[in-house]
């Protein structure tokens, strides 16, 4: 049976488009913006710290940011509890 590995997204700001070739060695490149000069790619969760340090040492890399998507609550319960987001029902419209 195949096991799923935990992955984490990294947003890497780069100075040139040629740096994309070197990023492929560290993980799976999912998106690259030529105009905004950044790339989104995925790395194994177990290797995230090691890979981040290696990427920051590269000459063409300006900054490396972790994706916050796995940390977000998809049900919005935190926002409902704080009062930022309120669920609206048709009965409340009166």
N, C-alpha and C positions, 0 to 999 in steps of 0.2 A: 504494500500500500504506500502511496506517495504521501510524504509529509510536507506540509506548508511551512515555509520559513518566514519568520517575522521580518518585514522590510520597513524601512523608514525613508521618507523623501528628503532630499537635500536640494536647496536652492543655491546655486553657485553663480556669482557675478564674475564675468570674465572680461578681459580686455580685448581679445581678438577671437575671431571665429575659428581659427586653427586650433584653439585649445580644446575644442570638442573632441578631437581625435584622441587626445591624451586622457580625457575624462572617461572614455569608454572602458579603459583599463580598470577603473575603480568601481563601476557599477553599470546599471542599465539606464541609458539616457532616454527619457520619455519625451522631453520637449526642449526645444532650443529657440530662443528669440534672437534673430539677427539684429533687429532694430534696438531692442532693449539690452542686449548683451548679457543674457543670463540663460542658465540651463537648469532644468529640473530632472533629477535622476534618482534612482532608488538603490539603496545599499542594504545589506543584511544588518539587522538590528544588533547582532553581536559584534560587528566590526565598525560600528558607527563612529566611535571615538578615534580609533586608529585611522580610519579613512579621512575624517575631518582634519586631523593633524597633517596627514600627507598632502591633502588638497591645499591647505593653507601655505605649505612650503613651495608650491608651484609658482613660477614667475607670472604666469598669465592670469592667475586667480586673484581677484580683488577681495572677495569675502565669501564666506560659507555660512548659510543659515539653515537650521533644522526646520522641517515642516511641522506645523502645529496641528495638523489634521488628526493624527491619532489621539491627541490629548483632548480634543473637543467632544462634548457630549452630544450625540446626534438627536436626542429626544428633547433638548432644550429645557430640561427640568431645572437646571441651575438658573436660567434666565427667568423662568416663571417664579421661582422662589424669591428672587431678589426684587421682582417687580418691574424689571426692564421690559419683559415680554409678557403680554397678557393674552390668554386664549380668548377668542371671541366666539360666542354662540349666537344663533339667530334669536334666542330668547332674550339676550341682553340688549338687543337693538331697540327695544321699546322705549 
